[in-house]
Amino acid sequence: MALSWQYEAPDEAETTAGKLSSAELIEALKAAGDPTRLRLLMLCRRCELSVSELTWIIGQSQPRVSRHLKVLCDAGLLNRYAEGTWVMYRLALQGGVAPLGRLIDELLDVEEGETSEILERLEEVRNRRRAVAQSYFSRNAEHWSEMTRLQVSEREVETALHAILGWGRLGDMLDLGTGTGRLLAILAGRAETAIGVDINSEMLGVARQAIDRPDFEHVQVRQADIRRLPYGKASFDLITAHQVLHYLDDPDVVVREAARVLRPGGRLVIADLLPHDMEQLKTEQAHRRLGFSDEEIESWFETAGLETGESVKLSGRPLPVGIWSAVKPGNQGKQGQ
Ligand SMILES: C[S@@+](CC[C@H](N)C(=O)[O-])C[C@H]1O[C@@H](n2cnc3c(N)ncnc32)[C@H](O)[C@@H]1O
């Protein structure tokens, strides 16, 4: 699958909050001081949207909408992300001017005639997205139900995951191969920020539905190859990889990449199949590996400079599941604070 890359270097404006100079504040106020841009802020707080979706909702030409978006991004009120050939926009949640974007949205009367019409059009976009995600689900339903039948129950895996993670805060979390976004839905409530990455844009459409909740403003999904993560080193406190490594020829690369972007004290938790002999899963379900042994996973942890932690085995017929955890040596990360 073609994946166009845009490296998301850690952005200072995203990571540091604090006082603004009067020039910065004036630029942000000017940027927001326009009827179309107010609406763009309001829309991008509710949902991550592409230029073409925004153009359709706002009802202006694409070049005009793009110009307004640029002004808002330059002022730090919006963030833009590449996803394949698309560019997505969302309200900046961190950085000096981020509180201004939220405040504007909170002050804006959404019952006002034109604003409420715009929100109705946003709902249409969301409904269309749901329909696309649903059709992807239906096309793959057979595959998913077959895997569910063969494996340990989701509930059992979740219980074991919670036992390994404990019940504290999780800090900044990254879910590798997020798929349906299930792990985000389960864990992101305890995270400061949570990002799910997946290489498949249709899966991202499904995951977006799982995180389209008012209490998940801090949660996002991004298109990325987990063998080459678009994040700087020491960016996360918790990284999860649930049922994804067996699709890769080189899962050890993913473990090294996870170790790079983990903060000292941060944790990597892998849940995947234990060694099995269902050879047909390679041809029928594109599995590249027939499960993993403790020795294999632990050797990857060691090579990546991680310390092996707790692990659990869950017996399933015919596919048992293992959960392995590792810690990056060094100071405690944000999780558990
Ligand atoms: C079986 S699904 C698991 C999804 C999710 N983790 C869960 O347990 O519900 C595997 C996911 O890994 C994704 N994937 C496979 N190879 C990938 C890669 N190199 N980079 C990112 N995602 C990948 C697939 O697109 C798919 O969504």
The ligand as an ORCA input file, in Angstrom:
! r2SCAN-3c Opt
* xyz 0 1
  C      -5.364     -7.725     13.566
  S      -5.287     -5.999     13.419
  C      -5.092     -5.625     15.153
  C      -5.703     -4.337     15.493
  C      -5.721     -3.920     16.945
  N      -4.382     -3.774     17.479
  C      -6.579     -4.858     17.757
  O      -6.032     -5.689     18.421
  O      -7.790     -4.738     17.703
  C      -3.640     -5.620     12.836
  C      -3.496     -4.188     12.402
  O      -2.118     -3.922     12.166
  C      -2.012     -3.053     11.061
  N      -0.664     -3.143     10.490
  C      -0.084     -4.198      9.885
  N       1.182     -3.893      9.512
  C       1.404     -2.618      9.895
  C       2.512     -1.734      9.795
  N       3.662     -2.110      9.221
  N       2.393     -0.499     10.292
  C       1.237     -0.100     10.872
  N       0.157     -0.883     10.996
  C       0.231     -2.132     10.521
  C      -3.110     -3.537     10.118
  O      -3.486     -2.557      9.192
  C      -4.231     -3.879     11.103
  O      -5.093     -2.809     11.307
*
